[in-house]
Amino acid sequence: MKKNVAFPKGFFWGSATSAHQVEGNNVNDWSEPERQNAVRLAKEAKKYWRKWQQDKFPEMFNSENYISGKACDHYNRFEEDFDIAKSLGHNAHRFSVEWSRIEPEEGQFNEKEIEHYKKVVKTLRERGIEPFVTLWHWTQPLWIRDIGGWENKKTIDYFGRYVEKLAASFGDGVKFWIVVNEPNIYAALGYIRGNQPPGVKNIFKAIKVFNNLTDAHKKAHQIIHKCDETAKVGSANSVIYFQPKNNFFVNRVIVSVADYFWNRRFFKNVSGFSDFLGVNYYTRRLVGFSFGAEEQKPVSDLGWEIVPEGIYYVLKNLKNYNLPVYITENGIADAKDDKREEFITQHLRMVHKAIEDGVDVRGYFYWSLLDNFEFPEVRGFWPRFGLVEVDYKTMARTIRPSAKVYAAICKNNGIEN
């Protein structure tokens, strides 16, 4: 029997969402491409996804799957959703503010929408749930799109003005700020592979976008601290456990290079401008040259390998930054909910092992509280990550069995057998 583990006192337990994926009816730089590409994406699903995935999720062949529409209607149902989070023992919640709602036209701030998000913060606090606010989770207003988005250095200043407006509006109601989400994924998929908005395939533009997001983080860190010296400011970066296919020297070199450019470069670039590191971890990537069969791991509905020990190794590699770490995303697409319980408990055991080895991990946010519109590569609604199942026709919420297991961990501040 595996031993019981206890997490540090004051550990944050929660889940994460992002505005465009759950709110519904947003008008931003993703809205139009969704409608334009929905039919094409439905037709291409047959060549993009494996046979077992096609059989299990025939909705991927429906064009409506690729249009976010009303999503989970979280914009109107956030109080109900936070009641659920409270019932599940969560004491923290990560959500994002939709820039296009706050500033739909250049320089014109929508005070009604600012009040909406202030109510979101207030609703969380009333339930004893600490808000972690993400300022940019991949979407931007149409007027930002029209000036070139993050390719344009002016966007850094516009973003800074938006950040200053929110920091002043929220005041001391928000103590934890996540400036940008997964700049590496955004640059790679939006500007190299080009399979999600803005759909560009240009590595030089990708580098420019990544660097501008880095500068935006630094600027936001300074702005927020001017408004509140006690605030904690960081960003959430996607990390992957890169593992050599075998012990060949060249494979170890490839792993080292991949780890630097994907996992550590952003954190290094914002060194001195971060109060914590946000880590989004889902899976590993075997890299390098090999001969013969490779190790097979169980996979999620998206075909991602389930490798809990990977989160331990990536956390250990971040120890040298000497900063607090929050697991800002970790989750599994698992519609039948038959792997999620073990996924959560085994990953948390590895997080605890990293803590025992000196990594200052202070919180864990499961992705996601709700089933939602899955962003990367515009996968749409069929992958189901939620602790809470969402019926997209009726909007009914159903708490999954695995959510109750996670709730026990949250309430006990540890894992008990």
C-alpha positions as a Markdown table, in Angstrom:
| # | Residue | x | y | z |
|---|---|---|---|---|
| 1 | Met | 0.0 | 0.0 | 0.0 |
| 2 | Lys | 1.3 | 3.5 | -0.9 |
| 3 | Lys | 2.0 | 5.8 | 2.0 |
| 4 | Asn | -0.2 | 8.7 | 3.0 |
| 5 | Val | 1.2 | 12.1 | 2.0 |
| 6 | Ala | 0.5 | 15.5 | 3.6 |
| 7 | Phe | 1.1 | 18.8 | 1.7 |
| 8 | Pro | 2.4 | 22.0 | 3.3 |
| 9 | Lys | 0.1 | 24.1 | 5.4 |
| 10 | Gly | -1.6 | 26.8 | 3.4 |
| 11 | Phe | -1.3 | 24.8 | 0.1 |
| 12 | Phe | -3.7 | 26.0 | -2.6 |
| 13 | Trp | -6.1 | 23.5 | -4.1 |
| 14 | Gly | -8.3 | 24.3 | -7.1 |
| 15 | Ser | -9.0 | 24.1 | -10.7 |
| 16 | Ala | -8.6 | 26.4 | -13.8 |
| 17 | Thr | -10.7 | 27.8 | -16.6 |
| 18 | Ser | -10.1 | 30.4 | -19.3 |
| 19 | Ala | -12.6 | 33.0 | -20.5 |
| 20 | His | -13.0 | 32.0 | -24.2 |
| 21 | Gln | -13.3 | 28.4 | -23.4 |
| 22 | Val | -16.1 | 28.6 | -20.8 |
| 23 | Glu | -17.8 | 32.0 | -20.8 |
| 24 | Gly | -19.6 | 31.9 | -24.2 |
| 25 | Asn | -20.4 | 34.6 | -26.7 |
| 26 | Asn | -17.1 | 36.3 | -26.8 |
| 27 | Val | -16.1 | 38.5 | -29.8 |
| 28 | Asn | -12.4 | 38.3 | -30.3 |
| 29 | Asp | -9.7 | 37.2 | -32.8 |
| 30 | Trp | -10.8 | 33.6 | -32.5 |
| 31 | Ser | -14.5 | 34.1 | -33.1 |
| 32 | Glu | -14.4 | 34.7 | -36.8 |
| 33 | Pro | -11.8 | 32.0 | -37.7 |
| 34 | Glu | -13.9 | 29.4 | -35.8 |
| 35 | Arg | -16.9 | 30.0 | -38.1 |
| 36 | Gln | -14.7 | 30.2 | -41.2 |
| 37 | Asn | -12.9 | 26.9 | -40.5 |
| 38 | Ala | -15.5 | 24.8 | -38.8 |
| 39 | Val | -16.6 | 22.9 | -41.9 |
| 40 | Arg | -13.0 | 22.2 | -43.0 |
| 41 | Leu | -12.0 | 21.0 | -39.5 |
| 42 | Ala | -15.0 | 18.6 | -39.4 |
| 43 | Lys | -14.0 | 17.2 | -42.8 |
| 44 | Glu | -10.3 | 16.9 | -41.9 |
| 45 | Ala | -11.0 | 15.0 | -38.6 |
| 46 | Lys | -10.9 | 11.7 | -40.3 |
| 47 | Lys | -7.2 | 12.1 | -41.3 |
| 48 | Tyr | -6.2 | 14.0 | -38.2 |
| 49 | Trp | -7.5 | 11.7 | -35.4 |
| 50 | Arg | -7.0 | 7.9 | -34.9 |
| 51 | Lys | -9.7 | 5.4 | -35.7 |
| 52 | Trp | -10.4 | 4.7 | -32.0 |
| 53 | Gln | -10.9 | 8.4 | -31.3 |
| 54 | Gln | -13.2 | 8.8 | -34.3 |
| 55 | Asp | -15.4 | 5.9 | -33.1 |
| 56 | Lys | -15.5 | 7.2 | -29.6 |
| 57 | Phe | -16.2 | 10.8 | -30.5 |
| 58 | Pro | -18.2 | 11.1 | -33.7 |
| 59 | Glu | -19.1 | 14.7 | -32.7 |
| 60 | Met | -15.7 | 15.7 | -34.2 |
| 61 | Phe | -17.3 | 15.3 | -37.6 |
| 62 | Asn | -19.9 | 17.9 | -36.7 |
| 63 | Ser | -18.9 | 21.5 | -37.7 |
| 64 | Glu | -20.7 | 22.9 | -34.7 |
| 65 | Asn | -18.0 | 21.2 | -32.5 |
| 66 | Tyr | -15.5 | 23.8 | -33.7 |
| 67 | Ile | -17.5 | 26.9 | -32.9 |
| 68 | Ser | -17.3 | 28.1 | -29.3 |
| 69 | Gly | -20.7 | 29.8 | -29.3 |
| 70 | Lys | -22.2 | 29.9 | -25.8 |
| 71 | Ala | -19.5 | 27.4 | -24.6 |
| 72 | Cys | -20.5 | 26.5 | -21.0 |
| 73 | Asp | -22.4 | 29.8 | -20.4 |
| 74 | His | -20.0 | 30.3 | -17.4 |
| 75 | Tyr | -20.4 | 34.1 | -17.9 |
| 76 | Asn | -24.0 | 33.8 | -16.6 |
| 77 | Arg | -23.5 | 30.7 | -14.4 |
| 78 | Phe | -20.2 | 31.5 | -12.6 |
| 79 | Glu | -21.9 | 31.6 | -9.2 |
| 80 | Glu | -23.4 | 28.1 | -9.6 |
| 81 | Asp | -20.0 | 26.9 | -10.8 |
| 82 | Phe | -18.1 | 28.4 | -7.9 |
| 83 | Asp | -20.7 | 26.8 | -5.5 |
| 84 | Ile | -19.6 | 23.5 | -7.0 |
| 85 | Ala | -16.0 | 24.3 | -6.6 |
| 86 | Lys | -16.6 | 25.2 | -3.0 |
| 87 | Ser | -18.5 | 22.0 | -2.4 |
| 88 | Leu | -15.4 | 20.1 | -3.8 |
| 89 | Gly | -13.1 | 21.7 | -1.2 |
| 90 | His | -11.3 | 24.1 | -3.6 |
| 91 | Asn | -9.7 | 27.0 | -1.8 |
| 92 | Ala | -8.3 | 28.7 | -5.0 |
| 93 | His | -9.5 | 29.1 | -8.6 |
| 94 | Arg | -7.7 | 30.2 | -11.7 |
| 95 | Phe | -9.7 | 32.1 | -14.3 |
| 96 | Ser | -9.0 | 34.6 | -17.1 |
| 97 | Val | -10.3 | 38.0 | -17.9 |
| 98 | Glu | -11.4 | 38.5 | -21.5 |
| 99 | Trp | -9.5 | 41.6 | -22.9 |
| 100 | Ser | -12.0 | 42.0 | -25.7 |
| 101 | Arg | -14.8 | 42.5 | -23.2 |
| 102 | Ile | -12.8 | 45.0 | -21.1 |
| 103 | Glu | -11.6 | 47.1 | -24.1 |
| 104 | Pro | -13.7 | 46.3 | -27.2 |
| 105 | Glu | -12.5 | 49.4 | -28.9 |
| 106 | Glu | -9.0 | 51.0 | -28.6 |
| 107 | Gly | -8.9 | 53.1 | -25.4 |
| 108 | Gln | -12.6 | 52.6 | -24.6 |
| 109 | Phe | -13.0 | 50.6 | -21.4 |
| 110 | Asn | -16.3 | 48.9 | -20.7 |
| 111 | Glu | -17.0 | 49.6 | -17.0 |
| 112 | Lys | -20.0 | 47.2 | -17.0 |
| 113 | Glu | -17.6 | 44.3 | -17.9 |
| 114 | Ile | -15.1 | 45.4 | -15.4 |
| 115 | Glu | -17.9 | 45.3 | -12.8 |
| 116 | His | -18.7 | 41.8 | -14.0 |
| 117 | Tyr | -15.2 | 40.5 | -13.3 |
| 118 | Lys | -15.1 | 42.4 | -10.0 |
| 119 | Lys | -18.2 | 40.4 | -9.1 |
| 120 | Val | -16.5 | 37.2 | -10.2 |
| 121 | Val | -13.6 | 38.0 | -7.7 |
| 122 | Lys | -16.1 | 38.9 | -5.0 |
| 123 | Thr | -18.0 | 35.7 | -5.5 |
| 124 | Leu | -14.9 | 33.6 | -5.1 |
| 125 | Arg | -13.8 | 35.5 | -2.0 |
| 126 | Glu | -17.2 | 35.1 | -0.4 |
| 127 | Arg | -16.7 | 31.3 | -0.8 |
| 128 | Gly | -13.3 | 31.4 | 0.7 |
| 129 | Ile | -11.7 | 30.7 | -2.7 |
| 130 | Glu | -8.5 | 32.6 | -3.6 |
| 131 | Pro | -8.7 | 34.1 | -7.1 |
| 132 | Phe | -5.7 | 33.6 | -9.4 |
| 133 | Val | -6.4 | 36.0 | -12.4 |
| 134 | Thr | -4.9 | 35.3 | -15.8 |
| 135 | Leu | -4.7 | 38.5 | -17.8 |
| 136 | Trp | -4.1 | 37.0 | -21.3 |
| 137 | His | -5.2 | 33.5 | -22.3 |
| 138 | Trp | -4.6 | 33.6 | -26.0 |
| 139 | Thr | -7.4 | 35.9 | -27.2 |
| 140 | Gln | -7.3 | 39.6 | -27.9 |
| 141 | Pro | -9.7 | 42.3 | -29.2 |
| 142 | Leu | -10.3 | 42.7 | -32.9 |
| 143 | Trp | -8.6 | 46.1 | -33.0 |
| 144 | Ile | -5.4 | 44.4 | -31.6 |
| 145 | Arg | -5.7 | 41.7 | -34.3 |
| 146 | Asp | -6.0 | 44.5 | -36.9 |
| 147 | Ile | -2.7 | 46.1 | -36.0 |
| 148 | Gly | -0.9 | 42.7 | -36.2 |
| 149 | Gly | -1.5 | 41.3 | -32.7 |
| 150 | Trp | 1.6 | 40.3 | -30.8 |
| 151 | Glu | 3.8 | 40.8 | -34.0 |
| 152 | Asn | 3.4 | 44.5 | -33.3 |
| 153 | Lys | 5.5 | 45.9 | -30.4 |
| 154 | Lys | 2.8 | 48.5 | -29.8 |
| 155 | Thr | 0.6 | 45.7 | -28.5 |
| 156 | Ile | 3.0 | 45.6 | -25.4 |
| 157 | Asp | 2.0 | 49.1 | -24.5 |
| 158 | Tyr | -1.7 | 48.6 | -25.2 |
| 159 | Phe | -1.6 | 45.5 | -23.1 |
| 160 | Gly | 0.2 | 47.4 | -20.3 |
| 161 | Arg | -2.6 | 50.0 | -20.3 |
| 162 | Tyr | -5.2 | 47.2 | -20.0 |
| 163 | Val | -3.2 | 45.6 | -17.1 |
| 164 | Glu | -3.0 | 49.0 | -15.3 |
| 165 | Lys | -6.8 | 49.4 | -15.7 |
| 166 | Leu | -7.5 | 46.0 | -14.2 |
| 167 | Ala | -5.0 | 46.3 | -11.4 |
| 168 | Ala | -6.4 | 49.6 | -10.3 |
| 169 | Ser | -10.0 | 48.3 | -10.6 |
| 170 | Phe | -9.5 | 45.1 | -8.7 |
| 171 | Gly | -7.3 | 46.8 | -6.0 |
| 172 | Asp | -6.3 | 44.4 | -3.2 |
| 173 | Gly | -9.1 | 42.0 | -4.1 |
| 174 | Val | -6.6 | 40.1 | -6.3 |
| 175 | Lys | -3.2 | 39.0 | -4.9 |
| 176 | Phe | -2.1 | 36.5 | -7.5 |
| 177 | Trp | -1.8 | 37.6 | -11.2 |
| 178 | Ile | -0.8 | 35.3 | -14.1 |
| 179 | Val | 0.2 | 37.6 | -16.9 |
| 180 | Val | 0.3 | 35.4 | -20.0 |
| 181 | Asn | -0.6 | 31.8 | -20.6 |
| 182 | Glu | 1.6 | 29.4 | -22.5 |
| 183 | Pro | 3.5 | 31.9 | -24.7 |
| 184 | Asn | 5.5 | 28.9 | -26.2 |
| 185 | Ile | 2.4 | 27.0 | -27.3 |
| 186 | Tyr | 0.8 | 30.2 | -28.7 |
| 187 | Ala | 3.9 | 31.0 | -30.7 |
| 188 | Ala | 4.4 | 27.4 | -31.9 |
| 189 | Leu | 0.8 | 26.6 | -32.9 |
| 190 | Gly | -0.3 | 30.0 | -34.1 |
| 191 | Tyr | 2.9 | 31.1 | -35.9 |
| 192 | Ile | 4.9 | 27.9 | -36.8 |
| 193 | Arg | 2.4 | 25.1 | -37.4 |
| 194 | Gly | -0.3 | 27.7 | -38.2 |
| 195 | Asn | -3.1 | 25.3 | -37.2 |
| 196 | Gln | -4.8 | 27.8 | -34.8 |
| 197 | Pro | -5.4 | 31.6 | -35.0 |
| 198 | Pro | -3.8 | 33.6 | -36.4 |
| 199 | Gly | -2.8 | 30.8 | -38.7 |
| 200 | Val | 0.7 | 32.0 | -39.6 |
| 201 | Lys | 3.6 | 29.8 | -40.7 |
| 202 | Asn | 6.7 | 31.9 | -40.1 |
| 203 | Ile | 9.4 | 31.1 | -37.6 |
| 204 | Phe | 10.7 | 34.6 | -37.5 |
| 205 | Lys | 7.3 | 36.0 | -36.7 |
| 206 | Ala | 7.0 | 33.3 | -34.0 |
| 207 | Ile | 10.2 | 34.5 | -32.4 |
| 208 | Lys | 9.0 | 38.1 | -32.5 |
| 209 | Val | 5.7 | 37.1 | -30.9 |
| 210 | Phe | 7.4 | 35.1 | -28.2 |
| 211 | Asn | 9.8 | 38.0 | -27.4 |
| 212 | Asn | 7.0 | 40.5 | -27.3 |
| 213 | Leu | 5.0 | 38.3 | -24.9 |
| 214 | Thr | 8.1 | 38.1 | -22.7 |
| 215 | Asp | 8.4 | 41.9 | -22.7 |
| 216 | Ala | 4.6 | 42.2 | -21.9 |
| 217 | His | 5.2 | 40.0 | -18.9 |
| 218 | Lys | 8.0 | 42.2 | -17.6 |
| 219 | Lys | 5.9 | 45.4 | -18.2 |
| 220 | Ala | 2.9 | 43.9 | -16.4 |
| 221 | His | 5.0 | 42.9 | -13.4 |
| 222 | Gln | 6.2 | 46.5 | -13.0 |
| 223 | Ile | 2.7 | 47.9 | -13.4 |
| 224 | Ile | 1.0 | 45.6 | -11.0 |
| 225 | His | 3.6 | 46.2 | -8.3 |
| 226 | Lys | 3.2 | 49.9 | -8.6 |
| 227 | Cys | -0.5 | 49.4 | -7.8 |
| 228 | Asp | 0.1 | 46.8 | -5.1 |
| 229 | Glu | 3.5 | 46.1 | -3.7 |
| 230 | Thr | 2.3 | 42.9 | -2.0 |
| 231 | Ala | 0.9 | 41.4 | -5.2 |
| 232 | Lys | 2.4 | 38.2 | -6.6 |
| 233 | Val | 2.9 | 38.2 | -10.3 |
| 234 | Gly | 4.0 | 35.3 | -12.6 |
| 235 | Ser | 3.0 | 33.6 | -15.9 |
| 236 | Ala | 2.0 | 30.1 | -16.8 |
| 237 | Asn | 4.3 | 28.3 | -19.2 |
| 238 | Ser | 3.7 | 24.9 | -20.9 |
| 239 | Val | 6.3 | 22.3 | -19.8 |
| 240 | Ile | 6.9 | 18.9 | -21.3 |
| 241 | Tyr | 9.0 | 16.1 | -19.9 |
| 242 | Phe | 11.5 | 15.5 | -22.6 |
| 243 | Gln | 12.9 | 11.9 | -22.3 |
| 244 | Pro | 15.6 | 10.4 | -24.6 |
| 245 | Lys | 14.4 | 7.3 | -26.5 |
| 246 | Asn | 17.6 | 5.6 | -25.2 |
| 247 | Asn | 20.9 | 6.6 | -23.6 |
| 248 | Phe | 22.7 | 7.7 | -26.8 |
| 249 | Phe | 24.8 | 10.8 | -26.2 |
| 250 | Val | 23.1 | 12.6 | -29.1 |
| 251 | Asn | 19.7 | 11.9 | -27.7 |
| 252 | Arg | 20.7 | 13.4 | -24.3 |
| 253 | Val | 21.9 | 16.5 | -26.1 |
| 254 | Ile | 18.6 | 16.8 | -28.0 |
| 255 | Val | 16.7 | 16.5 | -24.7 |
| 256 | Ser | 18.9 | 19.2 | -23.1 |
| 257 | Val | 18.3 | 21.6 | -26.0 |
| 258 | Ala | 14.5 | 20.9 | -26.2 |
| 259 | Asp | 14.2 | 21.3 | -22.4 |
| 260 | Tyr | 15.9 | 24.7 | -22.6 |
| 261 | Phe | 14.0 | 26.2 | -25.5 |
| 262 | Trp | 10.6 | 24.8 | -24.5 |
| 263 | Asn | 10.6 | 24.5 | -20.7 |
| 264 | Arg | 13.1 | 27.0 | -19.4 |
| 265 | Arg | 13.7 | 29.8 | -21.9 |
| 266 | Phe | 10.6 | 31.9 | -21.0 |
| 267 | Phe | 11.3 | 31.6 | -17.3 |
| 268 | Lys | 14.9 | 32.6 | -17.8 |
| 269 | Asn | 13.9 | 35.6 | -19.9 |
| 270 | Val | 11.6 | 36.9 | -17.2 |
| 271 | Ser | 14.0 | 36.2 | -14.4 |
| 272 | Gly | 13.9 | 39.1 | -12.0 |
| 273 | Phe | 10.4 | 40.0 | -13.1 |
| 274 | Ser | 8.5 | 37.0 | -11.6 |
| 275 | Asp | 7.3 | 36.3 | -8.0 |
| 276 | Phe | 6.4 | 32.7 | -8.9 |
| 277 | Leu | 6.5 | 30.2 | -11.8 |
| 278 | Gly | 3.3 | 28.9 | -13.3 |
| 279 | Val | 3.7 | 25.3 | -14.6 |
| 280 | Asn | 1.3 | 23.7 | -17.1 |
| 281 | Tyr | 2.2 | 20.0 | -17.4 |
| 282 | Tyr | 0.3 | 17.3 | -19.3 |
| 283 | Thr | 2.6 | 14.7 | -20.8 |
| 284 | Arg | 6.1 | 13.7 | -21.9 |
| 285 | Arg | 7.8 | 13.6 | -25.3 |
| 286 | Leu | 10.2 | 10.9 | -26.3 |
| 287 | Val | 12.9 | 12.5 | -28.5 |
| 288 | Gly | 16.0 | 11.4 | -30.4 |
| 289 | Phe | 16.9 | 8.3 | -32.4 |
| 290 | Ser | 16.0 | 4.8 | -31.5 |
| 291 | Phe | 16.0 | 1.2 | -32.9 |
| 292 | Gly | 13.3 | -1.3 | -32.0 |
| 293 | Ala | 10.2 | -1.0 | -29.9 |
| 294 | Glu | 9.6 | 1.9 | -27.6 |
| 295 | Glu | 8.0 | 1.9 | -24.2 |
| 296 | Gln | 4.2 | 2.2 | -24.3 |
| 297 | Lys | 2.3 | 4.2 | -21.7 |
| 298 | Pro | -1.5 | 4.4 | -21.2 |
| 299 | Val | -3.0 | 7.4 | -23.1 |
| 300 | Ser | -5.8 | 10.0 | -22.6 |
| 301 | Asp | -8.6 | 10.5 | -25.1 |
| 302 | Leu | -6.3 | 12.9 | -27.0 |
| 303 | Gly | -3.7 | 10.1 | -27.3 |
| 304 | Trp | -1.3 | 11.8 | -24.8 |
| 305 | Glu | 0.8 | 9.5 | -22.8 |
| 306 | Ile | 0.1 | 9.5 | -19.1 |
| 307 | Val | 3.4 | 9.9 | -17.4 |
| 308 | Pro | 3.1 | 11.2 | -13.8 |
| 309 | Glu | 6.8 | 11.0 | -13.0 |
| 310 | Gly | 7.4 | 13.6 | -15.7 |
| 311 | Ile | 6.0 | 16.3 | -13.5 |
| 312 | Tyr | 8.6 | 15.4 | -10.9 |
| 313 | Tyr | 11.4 | 15.8 | -13.3 |
| 314 | Val | 10.3 | 19.1 | -14.8 |
| 315 | Leu | 9.7 | 20.5 | -11.3 |
| 316 | Lys | 13.2 | 19.4 | -10.2 |
| 317 | Asn | 14.7 | 21.2 | -13.3 |
| 318 | Leu | 13.0 | 24.4 | -12.2 |
| 319 | Lys | 14.4 | 24.3 | -8.6 |
| 320 | Asn | 17.4 | 26.5 | -9.5 |
| 321 | Tyr | 15.1 | 29.5 | -10.1 |
| 322 | Asn | 14.5 | 29.6 | -6.3 |
| 323 | Leu | 10.9 | 30.8 | -6.8 |
| 324 | Pro | 7.6 | 29.4 | -5.5 |
| 325 | Val | 5.9 | 27.2 | -8.1 |
| 326 | Tyr | 2.2 | 26.7 | -8.8 |
| 327 | Ile | 0.9 | 23.9 | -11.0 |
| 328 | Thr | -1.4 | 26.2 | -13.0 |
| 329 | Glu | -2.7 | 23.4 | -15.2 |
| 330 | Asn | -2.6 | 19.6 | -15.0 |
| 331 | Gly | -5.4 | 17.4 | -16.4 |
| 332 | Ile | -6.6 | 14.7 | -18.6 |
| 333 | Ala | -9.1 | 14.3 | -21.5 |
| 334 | Asp | -11.2 | 11.4 | -20.1 |
| 335 | Ala | -14.8 | 11.3 | -21.1 |
| 336 | Lys | -15.6 | 8.1 | -19.3 |
| 337 | Asp | -13.8 | 9.3 | -16.2 |
| 338 | Asp | -12.1 | 5.9 | -15.7 |
| 339 | Lys | -8.5 | 7.3 | -15.6 |
| 340 | Arg | -8.9 | 10.7 | -14.0 |
| 341 | Glu | -8.8 | 9.6 | -10.4 |
| 342 | Glu | -5.5 | 7.8 | -10.8 |
| 343 | Phe | -4.1 | 10.5 | -13.0 |
| 344 | Ile | -4.7 | 13.1 | -10.3 |
| 345 | Thr | -3.5 | 11.1 | -7.4 |
| 346 | Gln | -0.3 | 9.8 | -9.1 |
| 347 | His | 0.6 | 13.3 | -10.4 |
| 348 | Leu | 0.1 | 14.7 | -6.9 |
| 349 | Arg | 2.3 | 12.0 | -5.4 |
| 350 | Met | 5.0 | 13.1 | -7.8 |
| 351 | Val | 4.4 | 16.8 | -6.9 |
| 352 | His | 4.8 | 15.8 | -3.2 |
| 353 | Lys | 8.0 | 14.0 | -4.0 |
| 354 | Ala | 9.4 | 17.2 | -5.6 |
| 355 | Ile | 8.4 | 19.2 | -2.5 |
| 356 | Glu | 10.3 | 16.6 | -0.4 |
| 357 | Asp | 13.3 | 17.2 | -2.6 |
| 358 | Gly | 13.2 | 21.0 | -2.0 |
| 359 | Val | 11.0 | 22.4 | -4.8 |
| 360 | Asp | 8.8 | 25.1 | -3.3 |
| 361 | Val | 5.4 | 24.1 | -4.8 |
| 362 | Arg | 2.6 | 26.0 | -3.2 |
| 363 | Gly | -0.5 | 25.1 | -5.2 |
| 364 | Tyr | -2.2 | 22.8 | -7.7 |
| 365 | Phe | -4.9 | 23.7 | -10.2 |
| 366 | Tyr | -6.5 | 20.8 | -12.1 |
| 367 | Trp | -7.5 | 21.6 | -15.7 |
| 368 | Ser | -10.3 | 22.0 | -15.8 |
| 369 | Leu | -13.2 | 22.7 | -13.5 |
| 370 | Leu | -15.6 | 22.2 | -16.4 |
| 371 | Asp | -15.7 | 20.4 | -19.7 |
| 372 | Asn | -15.0 | 23.2 | -22.2 |
| 373 | Phe | -14.1 | 24.4 | -25.7 |
| 374 | Glu | -10.6 | 23.0 | -26.1 |
| 375 | Phe | -8.3 | 25.7 | -27.6 |
| 376 | Pro | -5.1 | 24.1 | -29.0 |
| 377 | Glu | -5.4 | 23.4 | -32.7 |
| 378 | Val | -9.1 | 24.2 | -32.3 |
| 379 | Arg | -10.1 | 20.7 | -31.1 |
| 380 | Gly | -13.5 | 22.0 | -29.9 |
| 381 | Phe | -15.9 | 20.4 | -27.5 |
| 382 | Trp | -15.2 | 16.7 | -27.8 |
| 383 | Pro | -12.2 | 16.3 | -25.5 |
| 384 | Arg | -13.6 | 16.3 | -21.9 |
| 385 | Phe | -11.2 | 17.5 | -19.2 |
| 386 | Gly | -13.7 | 18.6 | -16.6 |
| 387 | Leu | -14.1 | 17.6 | -13.0 |
| 388 | Val | -17.6 | 18.6 | -13.9 |
| 389 | Glu | -19.4 | 17.2 | -16.9 |
| 390 | Val | -21.3 | 19.7 | -19.0 |
| 391 | Asp | -24.3 | 18.8 | -21.2 |
| 392 | Tyr | -23.8 | 21.4 | -23.9 |
| 393 | Lys | -27.4 | 21.3 | -25.0 |
| 394 | Thr | -29.0 | 21.8 | -21.5 |
| 395 | Met | -25.9 | 23.3 | -19.8 |
| 396 | Ala | -26.6 | 20.9 | -16.9 |
| 397 | Arg | -23.6 | 20.3 | -14.6 |
| 398 | Thr | -22.8 | 16.8 | -13.3 |
| 399 | Ile | -20.0 | 16.3 | -10.8 |
| 400 | Arg | -17.8 | 13.3 | -11.9 |
| 401 | Pro | -16.8 | 10.6 | -9.4 |
| 402 | Ser | -13.1 | 11.6 | -9.8 |
| 403 | Ala | -13.9 | 15.1 | -8.7 |
| 404 | Lys | -15.1 | 13.7 | -5.4 |
| 405 | Val | -11.8 | 11.9 | -5.0 |
| 406 | Tyr | -9.9 | 15.1 | -5.7 |
| 407 | Ala | -12.3 | 16.9 | -3.2 |
| 408 | Ala | -11.1 | 14.5 | -0.4 |
| 409 | Ile | -7.5 | 15.4 | -1.2 |
| 410 | Cys | -8.3 | 19.1 | -1.1 |
| 411 | Lys | -10.2 | 18.8 | 2.2 |
| 412 | Asn | -7.5 | 16.6 | 3.8 |
| 413 | Asn | -4.6 | 18.7 | 2.3 |
| 414 | Gly | -3.1 | 15.3 | 1.3 |
| 415 | Ile | -3.6 | 11.8 | 0.0 |
| 416 | Glu | -4.9 | 9.2 | 2.3 |
| 417 | Asn | -5.3 | 5.5 | 1.3 |
